[in-house]
């Protein structure tokens, strides 16, 4: 009987969350190379590419020719964290941070 009560309480008080699928692909390798243009492609579920903002803590982000393509220029040796943000009415919302 206790188990049934616990299951019912868990079902009543569960919290559902929203998640969004994000893909970040370094087109040449799975790492960013120093002193080179590193092409990156971003895809976010249910979000047009024009609403995305890409930042990187190690290197300069340059917009590519297509709407979802970017280049990371001149990263220094070590890790880089690429952050994907989405433009909303209230400002920028961070969707994901990925380490390369």
PETAZI-V164719 format. One record per run of one state. SS is the DSSP state (h for helix, s for strand, l for the rest). FROM is the first residue (numbers start at 1). LEN is the number of residues. If there is no record, write none. Layout:
ss: {SS	SS}
from: {FROM	FROM}
len: {LEN	LEN}
This chain:
ss: {l	h	l	s	l	s	l	h	s	l	s	l	s	l	s	l	s	l}
from: {1	2	13	22	27	37	45	49	52	57	60	64	69	74	81	89	91	100}
len: {1	11	9	5	10	8	4	3	5	3	4	5	5	7	8	2	9	1}
